[in-house]
Amino acid sequence: MAATQGSILIVDDEKGQREILTVILKKEGYDVADVPGVREALEQLDRREFDLIMTDLKMQGQSGLDLLEAIQAADPQQCVIIMTAHGTIDSAVEAMKKGAFDYLEKPLERDNLILTLRRAFERIGLVRENRVLLKRVEQIQTIPTILGEHPKMREVFRIVSKIAATNSTVLIVGESGTGKELVARAIHDGSQRRDKPFMAINCAAIPDSLMESELFGHEKGSFTGANAREIGIFEAANGGTVFLDEIGEMNVAMQAKLLRAIQEKEIRRVGGKVNIPLDVRILSATNKELEQEIRRGNFREDLFYRLNVIRINLPPLRERGGDVKTLAEYFVKKYSQASGIGVEGISRPAFKLLMNYTWPGNVRQLESVIERSVLMAESNYIEPEDLPAEVTAASALGGGIPFELPPEGIAFEELEKGIIVKAMERADWVIGKAAPLLGMSYKTLQYRLEKFGIERPERRPKL
């Protein structure tokens, strides 16, 4: 076999036994080293790592059990197989109780040996995978703005840890401000591409006429103002990750070109004649329901299935309960240290206001509110008067409206739709004026108008 299946250290004071085993295992594709005793084995283990150690139980001087105990003290997950003569099987079983993976009875039977090694390496693979996943989860959980104890966030962490090492495309779905780019960066940082570029672009911020050039680059003279060759983010990110934020804002013509780039794994600069091969992982994000956009003819179904191989749904902050407290405390510490202001925390009344607010701008809005409040605080704790008006006013409004849930319940979406229509009417159908009335950002209100299909009624001519 050309590729090695793993490394094995044989420990046995019988030279002939070591030689026979070495020949068999090398033929099976293993990288093999052998030593005559415990001291030599420990010296080898100081110099290099082995996937598996096979040791005779009874040897001159120190025994295989001594070696097992030394290995277990250094790494309890190191895989060790005990080799034993018939008369010492009880001792081998005892060694397994102390951490050995299995034992083989001498004289060794080749098929049983190979089968045992295969099982051992399956277990080694699982141990390594678990170590990698745990390390990634730890890395992800140190990204403060996507921290959270809520089960929905724990599910996000689980998915990210499972798929980070793959090359699959990922679609991250969530409202504005929920941390979609931070999740994308966590995926990149947990992948084998972590040392390569991470290039992000907001599709909503780039005019349609410039999108192709931004993504794929252009040649000199390819259009007015193209005074020099420029490479796009796909080419700049070669070997790394491209993050396409607000992918739902990309026009259909550009979607077709993106689809081709994904399928062919190559791009061509605007005005160019040469196809450029690429190796990039694509992560995308949206605050829209792309399935609805497909039905409306605004998004290509074939591109959607290319992007939606793995889907991560980020919950809005209002659905994450106690995570508001976790995040708020982190932001207090962050901005208190950054500004040199000695704010130590948030008072109970202020916390109550934060918890009662619906956070239409999600985590991004919470961070902004805490940063402002730290700067405005008159004492060591943020008090209600340090919070911005939208938070305190919304809480007062929520507590001041008498409302009793009818026995038959309500159609909540219809209620929400009705409130939005009333706000739009009061603002003369100007989104920028209506959004503050509802405690929403411009984009959040725009998303809800599209979601509910709310449009300005046609003005009737005066009689």
Protein Blocks (a to p, Z undefined) as FASTA:
>chain_A
ZZdcbdcddddfbfklmmmmmmmmmmnopacdddfbfklmmmmmmmpccfbdcddfbdgh
iafklmmmmmmmmommbccdddddfklmmmmmmmmmnopabdcdddddfklmmmmmmmmm
mmmmmmmmmmmmmmmmmmmmmmmklgcfbfklmmmmmmmmmmmmmmbdcdddddehilpm
mmmmmmmmmmmklmpccddddfklpcfklmmmmmnopaehkaghiabccddfklmmgoia
cddehkllpcfklmmmmmmmmmnopacdehiabdcddddddddddfbdfklmmmnopacf
klmmmmmmpacddddfklnommmmmmmmmmmmmmmmmnopacfbdcfklmmmmmmpgoln
lmmlmmmmmmmmmmmpcbfbdcfklpcfklmmmmmmmmmmccdddfkopafklmmmmmmm
mmmmmnoopaklmmmmnopafklmmmmmmmnopacddddddZZ
